[in-house]
Amino acid sequence: MINLKKIQIKSVKFGTNVKVIEPVNLYQCIIDSNCFIGPFVEIQKDAVLGKNNRVQSHTFICSKVKIGNNCFIGHGVMFTNDRFEKGKPSGKNKFRSTIISDNVYIGSNSTILPIKICSKVVIGAGSVVTKNITKPGIYCGNPAKFLRSIK
């Protein structure tokens, strides 16, 4: 016997003027006004997206992620909420939060560990963000490092 779950939009609190391109999995999350959600995106329980955000295709936003306003999340961006600190999954009760402030642009295929990113930051494509970012600017690499200020 197979337990097949269909693609779904379930118990989502939407603001006004939100555009969603199916197929997607969106459940028990909040997506505020004027957001765009591309196809093949999953946004899990307790994730929150502010206003005027764009989430491109094939992106995974796990629980305990909060994204501010006016952000761009590129194709295939992966958010995590578990650091596997003991060499294995920590379990739901030990998931950590990720906070993305306003005006943050995350390039395609980046991985964002449970951290905080301040406003006015650009994350280069393919970067891995492992530590809090507290200074506006452009960051890239694995691990992501400060490259330069934004002019």
C-alpha positions as CSV (number, residue, x, y, z in Angstrom):
1,M,0.0,0.0,0.0
2,I,1.2,3.5,-0.8
3,N,0.4,6.6,1.1
4,L,0.3,9.2,-1.6
5,K,0.0,12.9,-0.6
6,K,-1.2,15.3,-3.3
7,I,0.4,18.7,-3.9
8,Q,-1.5,21.1,-1.7
9,I,-2.2,24.6,-0.5
10,K,-3.6,24.0,3.0
11,S,-4.3,26.4,5.9
12,V,-2.3,29.3,4.5
13,K,-3.0,32.9,5.5
14,F,-2.7,35.0,2.4
15,G,-2.5,38.8,2.1
16,T,-3.9,40.5,-0.9
17,N,-2.6,40.3,-4.5
18,V,-0.6,37.1,-4.0
19,K,0.3,35.1,-7.1
20,V,1.0,31.4,-6.8
21,I,2.1,29.2,-9.7
22,E,1.3,25.6,-9.1
23,P,2.4,22.9,-8.4
24,V,3.4,24.0,-4.9
25,N,3.2,22.7,-1.3
26,L,2.2,25.5,1.0
27,Y,0.8,24.7,4.4
28,Q,0.2,26.4,7.7
29,C,2.3,29.4,6.7
30,I,1.7,33.1,6.3
31,I,2.3,34.9,2.9
32,D,1.6,38.6,3.1
33,S,0.5,41.0,0.3
34,N,2.0,41.4,-3.1
35,C,4.1,38.2,-3.1
36,F,4.9,35.9,-6.0
37,I,5.5,32.2,-5.3
38,G,6.9,30.2,-8.3
39,P,6.3,26.6,-9.2
40,F,7.8,23.7,-7.3
41,V,8.1,25.7,-4.1
42,E,7.5,24.3,-0.6
43,I,6.8,26.6,2.3
44,Q,6.2,24.7,5.6
45,K,4.3,25.3,8.7
46,D,5.2,28.4,10.8
47,A,7.1,30.0,8.0
48,V,6.3,33.7,7.5
49,L,6.8,35.8,4.3
50,G,6.4,39.6,4.6
51,K,5.1,41.9,1.8
52,N,6.4,42.3,-1.7
53,N,8.5,39.2,-1.8
54,R,9.4,37.0,-4.8
55,V,10.2,33.3,-4.4
56,Q,11.5,31.6,-7.5
57,S,10.9,28.0,-8.5
58,H,12.3,24.9,-6.7
59,T,12.8,26.7,-3.5
60,F,12.4,25.1,0.0
61,I,11.4,27.3,2.9
62,C,11.2,25.2,6.0
63,S,9.4,25.8,9.3
64,K,10.8,28.6,11.6
65,V,11.9,30.8,8.7
66,K,10.8,34.4,8.7
67,I,11.4,36.6,5.6
68,G,10.9,40.4,5.8
69,N,9.6,42.7,3.1
70,N,10.9,43.4,-0.4
71,C,13.1,40.3,-0.6
72,F,14.0,38.1,-3.6
73,I,14.7,34.4,-3.2
74,G,16.3,32.9,-6.3
75,H,15.7,29.5,-7.9
76,G,16.5,26.4,-5.9
77,V,17.3,28.2,-2.6
78,M,17.3,25.8,0.4
79,F,16.6,27.0,3.9
80,T,17.4,24.6,6.8
81,N,16.3,24.6,10.4
82,D,18.6,21.8,11.8
83,R,22.4,22.0,12.1
84,F,22.8,18.2,12.6
85,E,25.1,19.1,15.5
86,K,25.3,15.6,16.8
87,G,25.8,14.1,13.4
88,K,22.2,13.3,12.9
89,P,18.8,15.1,12.8
90,S,18.1,16.9,16.0
91,G,14.3,16.5,15.9
92,K,11.4,19.0,15.6
93,N,11.8,20.2,19.2
94,K,15.3,21.5,18.5
95,F,14.7,23.2,15.2
96,R,16.3,26.7,15.0
97,S,14.9,29.9,13.5
98,T,16.1,31.8,10.4
99,I,15.4,35.5,10.2
100,I,15.8,37.3,6.9
101,S,15.4,41.1,7.3
102,D,14.0,43.5,4.6
103,N,15.6,44.1,1.2
104,V,17.6,40.9,1.1
105,Y,18.3,39.2,-2.3
106,I,19.4,35.6,-2.2
107,G,20.9,34.1,-5.4
108,S,19.9,30.8,-7.0
109,N,21.1,27.6,-5.4
110,S,22.1,29.1,-2.1
111,T,21.8,27.3,1.2
112,I,20.8,29.2,4.3
113,L,21.4,27.6,7.6
114,P,19.5,28.8,10.8
115,I,20.9,32.3,11.0
116,K,20.0,36.0,10.9
117,I,20.6,38.3,8.0
118,C,20.3,42.1,8.4
119,S,18.6,44.4,5.8
120,K,20.2,45.4,2.5
121,V,22.2,42.2,1.8
122,V,22.9,40.4,-1.4
123,I,23.8,36.7,-1.3
124,G,25.6,35.5,-4.4
125,A,24.4,32.5,-6.3
126,G,25.5,29.1,-4.9
127,S,26.6,30.6,-1.5
128,V,26.2,28.8,1.8
129,V,25.3,31.1,4.7
130,T,26.5,29.5,7.9
131,K,26.8,32.5,10.2
132,N,24.7,35.6,11.1
133,I,25.2,38.6,8.7
134,T,25.1,41.9,10.6
135,K,26.6,44.3,8.1
136,P,24.8,45.3,4.8
137,G,26.7,44.3,1.6
138,I,27.4,41.6,-0.9
139,Y,28.3,38.1,0.4
140,C,29.3,35.0,-1.6
141,G,31.1,31.7,-1.4
142,N,31.1,28.6,0.8
143,P,31.0,29.6,3.5
144,A,29.6,33.0,2.5
145,K,32.0,35.9,3.2
146,F,31.7,39.7,2.9
147,L,32.8,40.8,-0.6
148,R,32.0,44.5,-0.7
149,S,29.5,47.2,0.3
150,I,26.5,48.0,-1.8
151,K,26.7,51.4,-3.5
